[in-house]
Amino acid sequence: MAALEVLHPGMLTLVQDTGRLGAAELGLSQGGPVDLHAYCWANYLVGNAMGCPQLEVTLGQASFQAQATLACAITGADMAVTVDGEPLASWQSFILRKGQVLKFGYARSGLRAYLAVKGGIDLPLVLGSASAVPRNQLGGIQAGRPLAQGDVLPVASGEVNCYTFKPKQVVPRYIPDYTVPVRLRVMESYQCEYFADEVKQRFYSSDYQVSQQSDRMGCRLEGPEVQADIDGIISEAIAYGAIQIPPNGQPIILLNDRQTLGGYPKLGCIARMDMPRLAQARPGTSVQFERGDWAVLCKAWQDFSQFFGLPM
């Protein structure tokens, strides 16, 4: 059986596909890769369908041993990856031979790396997805839990022929620089009327920093307070990328494992095209906001979705 064995799981390694879409009405988080851009490129490089499950490695320090010869690709954060101790470049496909050890070091830039294997990680689907959501105890290798030492991940396609394998790499202009400050485009929603003009002006002209308290549920920011004219709203569904303002005035941007309902006022949503960059922002990273152009952002998302064959 073609498979990867987990020698060391690192701080947090999860199986992710495009997510458990349409499950929010059951009170379940969508899950899925926090950095969709890097995830899509990893599947693209090995010729997988976009829904193929792969591994999301957070902060590095993970290692795996191939139990068959596999075609793989790594994208996302720079984690000084090696194969049997030899450095390996990211954002390209490669052959991992049977018995070789693939090792991720500490993340030098960015937070999350993605490891795709040709054929995809072959795990049972729960409500149409293999994505692991620990807070829901769903998906992944067992009840949404992170990978553990000794786990064996079956691969759907079986062993790869080294002699017919043709490596691919991502064109450099599509590889993000995770070391630069983050600038996010905002699509204001109907609740922005609860924020005074001078409050919004302060929000758009200030620097915020990513908090240590951020996780897959939300990216918490620290900076000048943003206060709404109301204390709260009747709980309602929360969209991906929503900018939620709790009573302390420190914005929270909701990510893949967010709760499905919330009662804090929201200033708007971050453009989907900008969310992958936020997913790679380390604690302390500077974040700024600007108003986005709906037409420009919708066109960019449509182009991205069509190129990778994502559901619109």
Phi, psi and chi 1 to 4 in degrees:
 res  aa     phi    psi   chi1   chi2   chi3   chi4
   1 MET       -  130.9  176.8 -177.4   70.5      -
   2 ALA   -71.5  132.8      -      -      -      -
   3 ALA  -165.3  164.2      -      -      -      -
   4 LEU  -115.5  134.1  -88.3  178.5      -      -
   5 GLU  -103.5  136.1 -179.4 -178.8   -5.6      -
   6 VAL   -83.5  112.1 -178.9      -      -      -
   7 LEU   -85.4  -39.3  -58.8 -178.1      -      -
   8 HIS  -146.3  127.4 -166.6  -71.2      -      -
   9 PRO   -81.9  -11.2   29.5  -33.9      -      -
  10 GLY    72.9 -171.7      -      -      -      -
  11 MET   -69.7  -39.7  -67.1 -172.2   66.6      -
  12 LEU  -160.8  109.5  178.4   65.6      -      -
  13 THR  -126.0  124.9  -59.0      -      -      -
  14 LEU  -127.1  148.0  -61.2  170.3      -      -
  15 VAL   -79.5  130.6  175.5      -      -      -
  16 GLN  -139.1  138.2  -64.4  -65.9  -19.5      -
  17 ASP  -118.3 -155.2   56.8   19.0      -      -
  18 THR   -73.3   -3.0   46.0      -      -      -
  19 GLY   109.7  167.1      -      -      -      -
  20 ARG   -94.2   71.7 -161.7  161.5  -75.6  106.0
  21 LEU   -71.6  142.1  -55.8  177.8      -      -
  22 GLY    84.6    6.9      -      -      -      -
  23 ALA   -99.8    1.3      -      -      -      -
  24 ALA   -63.7  -31.1      -      -      -      -
  25 GLU   -65.5  -15.5   65.3 -179.0   19.6      -
  26 LEU   -93.4    2.9  -57.2  175.2      -      -
  27 GLY    82.9   17.8      -      -      -      -
  28 LEU  -105.5  143.9  -58.9  173.8      -      -
  29 SER   -72.9  152.7  -56.7      -      -      -
  30 GLN   -75.4  -27.6   71.0  179.8   54.1      -
  31 GLY    64.3 -154.0      -      -      -      -
  32 GLY    95.2  170.8      -      -      -      -
  33 PRO   -69.2  133.5   27.2  -34.5      -      -
  34 VAL   -68.8  -35.9 -173.7      -      -      -
  35 ASP  -104.0   90.9 -177.6  -12.8      -      -
  36 LEU   -66.1  -33.3 -176.3   64.4      -      -
  37 HIS   -60.5  -52.2  175.3  -92.1      -      -
  38 ALA   -66.3  -39.2      -      -      -      -
  39 TYR   -59.3  -47.5  165.5   89.8      -      -
  40 CYS   -63.0  -42.2  -73.8      -      -      -
  41 TRP   -64.5  -36.3  -84.9  114.3      -      -
  42 ALA   -63.0  -46.1      -      -      -      -
  43 ASN   -65.2  -38.3  -92.4  -19.3      -      -
  44 TYR   -60.8  -42.0  178.7   89.7      -      -
  45 LEU   -64.8  -28.5  -71.2  169.8      -      -
  46 VAL  -103.1    5.4  -66.6      -      -      -
  47 GLY    78.7   22.3      -      -      -      -
  48 ASN   -82.8  155.0  -76.8  -13.9      -      -
  49 ALA   -64.4  153.4      -      -      -      -
  50 MET   -66.8  -18.3  -76.9  -58.1  119.4      -
  51 GLY   -88.5    3.5      -      -      -      -
  52 CYS   -67.3  128.8  -87.3      -      -      -
  53 PRO   -65.1  142.2  -21.7   34.4      -      -
  54 GLN  -141.1 -172.7   53.0  179.9  -95.5      -
  55 LEU  -107.2  134.8  -59.9 -175.4      -      -
  56 GLU  -105.6  112.8 -179.9 -178.4   87.0      -
  57 VAL  -103.1  116.8 -179.5      -      -      -
  58 THR  -101.0  122.5  -58.4      -      -      -
  59 LEU    72.4   -7.1  -68.8  173.9      -      -
  60 GLY    88.8 -155.9      -      -      -      -
  61 GLN    62.3   36.9  -67.4  -66.5  -71.4      -
  62 ALA  -118.6  153.1      -      -      -      -
  63 SER  -146.3  149.6   56.9      -      -      -
  64 PHE  -139.6  149.1  -51.4   89.2      -      -
  65 GLN  -119.4  132.1 -173.9  170.6   42.7      -
  66 ALA   -76.7  132.8      -      -      -      -
  67 GLN  -100.2    6.9  -66.7 -170.7  -11.8      -
  68 ALA  -160.7  168.7      -      -      -      -
  69 THR   -79.7  122.6  -62.1      -      -      -
  70 LEU  -126.1  149.3  -55.0  169.8      -      -
  71 ALA   -94.6  127.6      -      -      -      -
  72 CYS  -133.5  166.8  -55.6      -      -      -
  73 ALA  -150.0  144.2      -      -      -      -
  74 ILE  -125.2  132.4  -65.5  170.8      -      -
  75 THR  -134.4  178.8   58.7      -      -      -
  76 GLY    89.8 -142.1      -      -      -      -
  77 ALA   -58.7  149.3      -      -      -      -
  78 ASP   -82.6  109.5  176.7    4.1      -      -
  79 MET  -119.1   24.0  -66.4 -174.3  179.4      -
  80 ALA    48.5   58.1      -      -      -      -
  81 VAL   -73.3  142.1  178.2      -      -      -
  82 THR  -131.9  154.9   59.4      -      -      -
  83 VAL  -121.2  116.1  172.7      -      -      -
  84 ASP    50.3   38.2  -76.2   -8.4      -      -
  85 GLY    87.9   -7.7      -      -      -      -
  86 GLU   -93.5  133.3  -65.4  -64.0  -38.9      -
  87 PRO   -59.4  145.3  -21.7   32.9      -      -
  88 LEU  -130.1  131.7  177.4   74.9      -      -
  89 ALA   -77.1  142.6      -      -      -      -
  90 SER   -88.3  177.5  -62.2      -      -      -
  91 TRP    61.0   34.2  -62.3   90.2      -      -
  92 GLN  -155.6  158.1   64.3 -178.5   28.2      -
  93 SER   -88.8  158.5   55.1      -      -      -
  94 PHE  -158.9  165.0   60.1   94.3      -      -
  95 ILE   -97.1  129.6  -71.1  -70.3      -      -
  96 LEU  -109.7  109.1 -174.9   65.6      -      -
  97 ARG   -78.6  155.9  -63.2  178.9 -175.3  -83.6
  98 LYS   -52.9  127.9 -177.0  177.4 -178.7  179.0
  99 GLY    93.1  -16.9      -      -      -      -
 100 GLN   -72.8  152.9  -74.1 -172.2  -45.8      -
 101 VAL  -110.8  123.6  173.8      -      -      -
 102 LEU   -99.4  123.2  177.4   67.3      -      -
 103 LYS  -126.5  135.0 -174.8  174.8 -178.4  179.6
 104 PHE  -102.4  129.0  -67.5   77.5      -      -
 105 GLY   -86.2 -165.3      -      -      -      -
 106 TYR   -67.1  148.7  -77.7  115.9      -      -
 107 ALA   -68.5  120.7      -      -      -      -
 108 ARG   -89.4  -29.1  -60.2 -173.6  -68.3 -160.4
 109 SER  -148.7  142.2   67.1      -      -      -
 110 GLY    80.8  177.6      -      -      -      -
 111 LEU  -120.7  -31.3  -77.4  177.5      -      -
 112 ARG  -129.0  131.6  -62.1  172.4  170.1   97.0
 113 ALA  -112.8  155.1      -      -      -      -
 114 TYR  -122.6  130.3  -68.4   84.3      -      -
 115 LEU  -115.9  111.1  167.8   59.8      -      -
 116 ALA  -104.7  143.1      -      -      -      -
 117 VAL  -120.3  135.1 -178.7      -      -      -
 118 LYS   -54.9  125.5 -175.1  172.7  180.0   57.2
 119 GLY   100.7  -27.6      -      -      -      -
 120 GLY    87.6  155.5      -      -      -      -
 121 ILE   -68.6  127.0  -54.9  -62.7      -      -
 122 ASP   -98.1   91.1 -170.8   13.1      -      -
 123 LEU  -126.3  155.8  -66.6  176.7      -      -
 124 PRO   -62.2  145.3  -19.1   30.5      -      -
 125 LEU   -87.7  141.6  -56.0 -176.7      -      -
 126 VAL  -118.8  116.7  179.1      -      -      -
 127 LEU    53.3   41.5  -63.8  172.9      -      -
 128 GLY    84.4    8.5      -      -      -      -
 129 SER  -147.0  148.3  170.7      -      -      -
 130 ALA   -96.1   -0.3      -      -      -      -
 131 SER   -59.5  135.1  -76.4      -      -      -
 132 ALA   -87.2  124.8      -      -      -      -
 133 VAL  -124.2   95.9 -178.9      -      -      -
 134 PRO   -56.8  -37.2  -27.7   35.9      -      -
 135 ARG   -68.6  -22.5   65.4 -173.9  -59.8  -90.6
 136 ASN   -98.4   -6.9  -70.0  157.5      -      -
 137 GLN    53.8   48.1  -61.1 -177.1   -1.6      -
 138 LEU  -133.6  147.1  -79.9 -179.3      -      -
 139 GLY    78.3 -169.8      -      -      -      -
 140 GLY    67.3 -153.6      -      -      -      -
 141 ILE   -81.1  -26.1 -165.7  161.9      -      -
 142 GLN  -168.0  110.1 -177.8 -175.4   46.2      -
 143 ALA    49.3   38.0      -      -      -      -
 144 GLY    73.6    6.8      -      -      -      -
 145 ARG   -73.5  153.4   68.2  165.0  172.3   80.9
 146 PRO   -63.5  159.6  -20.1   31.7      -      -
 147 LEU   -63.8  151.0  -64.2 -172.3      -      -
 148 ALA  -130.1  158.0      -      -      -      -
 149 GLN   -55.4  132.4 -175.9  177.3    2.4      -
 150 GLY    95.4  -11.9      -      -      -      -
 151 ASP   -62.3  142.6  -76.2  -17.8      -      -
 152 VAL  -117.9  123.4  175.8      -      -      -
 153 LEU  -105.1  107.8  -55.8  167.9      -      -
 154 PRO   -66.9  145.8   17.8  -23.7      -      -
 155 VAL  -114.1  133.8  175.5      -      -      -
 156 ALA   -69.8  -36.1      -      -      -      -
 157 SER   -83.4  -14.4   66.6      -      -      -
 158 GLY    81.9 -167.5      -      -      -      -
 159 GLU   -71.9  146.1 -166.4  149.8   -6.6      -
 160 VAL  -100.0  144.6  169.1      -      -      -
 161 ASN   -83.2  113.1 -174.0  -25.2      -      -
 162 CYS   -62.3  -28.8  -62.3      -      -      -
 163 TYR   -80.2  -21.4  -59.4  102.0      -      -
 164 THR  -103.1   -4.0   59.1      -      -      -
 165 PHE   -70.0  131.0  172.2   75.1      -      -
 166 LYS  -120.4  111.0  -65.1 -178.7  179.6  178.8
 167 PRO   -67.8  150.7   23.6  -31.8      -      -
 168 LYS  -124.1  155.6  -66.2 -179.4  179.8  178.1
 169 GLN  -140.5  156.6   59.7 -175.9   15.6      -
 170 VAL   -81.8  136.9  177.9      -      -      -
 171 VAL   -60.4  133.0  176.7      -      -      -
 172 PRO   -52.0  -32.6  -29.8   36.6      -      -
 173 ARG   -68.2  -14.2   68.4  175.1 -179.3  -86.3
 174 TYR   -96.4    2.0  -65.5  125.3      -      -
 175 ILE   -95.7  115.1  -59.1  175.4      -      -
 176 PRO   -69.5  153.8  -14.1   28.1      -      -
 177 ASP   -98.5  106.4  179.6   -2.7      -      -
 178 TYR   -80.7    1.5  -61.4  131.4      -      -
 179 THR   -92.8  -13.1   64.4      -      -      -
 180 VAL   -85.8  156.3  -59.8      -      -      -
 181 PRO   -57.9  154.6  -24.2   34.2      -      -
 182 VAL   -99.0  130.1  178.2      -      -      -
 183 ARG  -121.2  122.3 -165.6  164.7 -174.3   86.3
 184 LEU  -113.9  135.7  -56.3  173.4      -      -
 185 ARG   -91.4  133.9  -68.5  166.7  -71.3 -175.8
 186 VAL  -109.4  133.4  175.9      -      -      -
 187 MET  -104.5  106.3  -65.6 -178.4  -72.0      -
 188 GLU   -68.2  142.7  -66.3 -175.6   -9.6      -
 189 SER  -109.5 -177.5   66.6      -      -      -
 190 TYR   -62.2  -23.4   71.3   98.0      -      -
 191 GLN   -80.6   -3.6  -71.5  174.7   11.2      -
 192 CYS   -65.2  -15.7   72.4      -      -      -
 193 GLU   -69.8  -14.7   64.6 -171.2   29.3      -
 194 TYR   -80.5   -1.5  -64.8  133.6      -      -
 195 PHE  -115.3  126.7  -62.1   85.3      -      -
 196 ALA   -65.8  156.6      -      -      -      -
 197 ASP   -58.2  -40.7  -70.6  -17.0      -      -
 198 GLU   -68.3  -30.0   59.0  -92.5   26.4      -
 199 VAL   -67.8  -44.8  171.3      -      -      -
 200 LYS   -65.8  -36.1  -74.3 -170.1  -79.2 -172.0
 201 GLN   -62.8  -40.6 -175.9  176.1    0.5      -
 202 ARG   -65.0  -39.7 -177.5  163.7   63.7 -112.6
 203 PHE   -60.5  -45.5  173.2   74.7      -      -
 204 TYR   -78.8  -17.6  -75.8  113.2      -      -
 205 SER  -102.9    1.3   61.6      -      -      -
 206 SER  -104.2  160.8  -60.8      -      -      -
 207 ASP   -97.9  134.9  -78.3  -39.7      -      -
 208 TYR  -118.7  156.4  -70.0   86.3      -      -
 209 GLN  -119.7  142.2  -77.8   72.4   46.8      -
 210 VAL   -67.8  129.9  175.0      -      -      -
 211 SER   -83.1  155.7  164.2      -      -      -
 212 GLN   -64.7  -18.3  -68.7  -83.7    1.4      -
 213 GLN   -83.9    5.3  -54.2  -54.2  -45.9      -
 214 SER   -73.5  150.2  -60.2      -      -      -
 215 ASP  -155.1 -163.4   54.8   20.6      -      -
 216 ARG   -72.4  -14.6  -78.8 -178.6   50.3   89.8
 217 MET   -77.8  -44.8  -72.4 -177.4   66.0      -
 218 GLY  -161.2  151.9      -      -      -      -
 219 CYS   -98.5  111.1 -178.7      -      -      -
 220 ARG   -89.3  137.4  -65.5  176.1  177.2  -89.3
 221 LEU  -116.1  153.2  -59.1  176.9      -      -
 222 GLU  -125.0  132.3  -62.8  171.8  -21.4      -
 223 GLY   170.1 -161.3      -      -      -      -
 224 PRO   -56.2  137.8  -25.9   35.1      -      -
 225 GLU   -66.0  144.3  -71.3 -173.3    9.9      -
 226 VAL  -119.4  117.2 -179.7      -      -      -
 227 GLN  -117.6  133.1  -64.9  -68.8   -6.9      -
 228 ALA   -84.5  166.4      -      -      -      -
 229 ASP   -79.6   -6.3  -64.3  -25.9      -      -
 230 ILE  -125.2  158.4   56.8  173.6      -      -
 231 ASP   -80.7  -29.3  -66.3  -29.3      -      -
 232 GLY  -175.1  178.6      -      -      -      -
 233 ILE  -130.8  167.0   59.2  171.5      -      -
 234 ILE   -65.5  133.4  -62.7  173.2      -      -
 235 SER   -52.4  137.5  -69.6      -      -      -
 236 GLU  -146.5  170.5   61.9  177.7   16.4      -
 237 ALA   -63.2  145.7      -      -      -      -
 238 ILE  -112.6  127.6  -56.9  176.7      -      -
 239 ALA   -84.3  155.9      -      -      -      -
 240 TYR   -60.2  127.9  172.8   64.1      -      -
 241 GLY    87.4    2.3      -      -      -      -
 242 ALA   -62.1  142.7      -      -      -      -
 243 ILE  -100.2  100.4  -52.2  167.8      -      -
 244 GLN   -94.3  136.8 -162.9  176.0   53.5      -
 245 ILE  -114.9  102.2  -52.1  -64.7      -      -
 246 PRO   -76.4  175.2   26.7  -31.9      -      -
 247 PRO   -57.9  -25.5  -28.3   36.9      -      -
 248 ASN   -80.2   -1.2   66.2    2.8      -      -
 249 GLY    76.3    8.7      -      -      -      -
 250 GLN   -98.2  116.0  -57.9  -63.0  -62.9      -
 251 PRO   -61.3  145.5  -20.3   32.7      -      -
 252 ILE  -124.5  125.9  -55.9  171.7      -      -
 253 ILE  -100.8  121.0  -59.7  172.5      -      -
 254 LEU   -80.3  133.3  -80.3  -58.0      -      -
 255 LEU  -110.5 -160.1  -56.9  177.5      -      -
 256 ASN   -63.7  -37.7  -57.9   60.2      -      -
 257 ASP   -96.7   24.1  -72.8    2.8      -      -
 258 ARG   -62.9  156.9   66.5 -167.1  179.0  -80.4
 259 GLN   -65.5  158.8   68.4  -82.0   22.9      -
 260 THR   -85.8  -22.4   55.6      -      -      -
 261 LEU  -126.0  151.2  -62.4  175.0      -      -
 262 GLY  -158.8  154.4      -      -      -      -
 263 GLY  -117.7   13.0      -      -      -      -
 264 TYR   -89.6  145.6  -63.4  139.3      -      -
 265 PRO   -65.9  151.0   21.5  -31.1      -      -
 266 LYS  -122.8  136.6  -65.2  172.4  -77.4  -66.3
 267 LEU   -82.3  -27.7 -153.5  155.2      -      -
 268 GLY   164.1 -157.4      -      -      -      -
 269 CYS  -128.7  147.0  -90.7      -      -      -
 270 ILE   -77.1  139.3  -58.3  -59.5      -      -
 271 ALA   -57.2  137.1      -      -      -      -
 272 ARG   -57.1  -34.2  -68.2 -176.4   69.2   96.8
 273 MET   -66.2  -21.3  -67.3  -59.0  -62.1      -
 274 ASP   -95.2  -13.9  -66.8   -9.8      -      -
 275 MET   -64.1  -37.6  -69.5  -65.5  -73.6      -
 276 PRO   -59.1  -35.6  -28.3   37.6      -      -
 277 ARG   -67.0  -39.0 -179.2   62.9 -170.9   85.7
 278 LEU   -63.9  -35.2 -178.4   64.9      -      -
 279 ALA   -60.8  -23.3      -      -      -      -
 280 GLN  -101.2    5.0  -63.9  -72.0   -1.7      -
 281 ALA   -78.5  122.7      -      -      -      -
 282 ARG   -81.0  158.5  -56.1  158.4   72.8   95.2
 283 PRO   -51.7  135.5  -28.4   36.2      -      -
 284 GLY    93.2  -12.1      -      -      -      -
 285 THR   -64.0  137.7  -61.9      -      -      -
 286 SER   -76.6  134.2  175.1      -      -      -
 287 VAL  -127.3  131.5  175.9      -      -      -
 288 GLN  -126.1  160.1  -66.4 -178.7  -40.4      -
 289 PHE  -124.1  153.2  -60.8   92.8      -      -
 290 GLU  -146.9  155.4   64.7 -178.0   44.7      -
 291 ARG   -70.5  135.6  -71.6 -175.7  172.9   87.0
 292 GLY   -95.8  158.4      -      -      -      -
 293 ASP   -95.8  116.8 -176.9  -58.0      -      -
 294 TRP   -55.4  -47.8  -82.3   80.4      -      -
 295 ALA   -63.8  -43.9      -      -      -      -
 296 VAL   -64.3  -44.5  170.3      -      -      -
 297 LEU   -69.4  -39.1  -65.9  171.9      -      -
 298 CYS   -64.0  -41.5  -73.5      -      -      -
 299 LYS   -63.6  -42.6  178.4   65.9  166.0   56.0
 300 ALA   -62.6  -41.2      -      -      -      -
 301 TRP   -67.9  -40.7  171.8 -114.3      -      -
 302 GLN   -61.7  -42.9  -71.9  172.0   -6.9      -
 303 ASP   -63.2  -44.0  -68.9  -14.7      -      -
 304 PHE   -62.1  -47.0  179.2   84.6      -      -
 305 SER   -63.7  -41.8  -60.5      -      -      -
 306 GLN   -68.2  -39.0  -71.6  175.5   -5.0      -
 307 PHE   -61.7  -41.8  179.9   81.6      -      -
 308 PHE   -96.4   -1.6  -73.1  112.6      -      -
 309 GLY    70.2   36.7      -      -      -      -
 310 LEU   -84.9  156.0  -65.6  170.6      -      -
 311 PRO   -64.6  136.3   19.6  -29.3      -      -
 312 MET   -79.3      -  -60.5  -69.1  -75.5      -
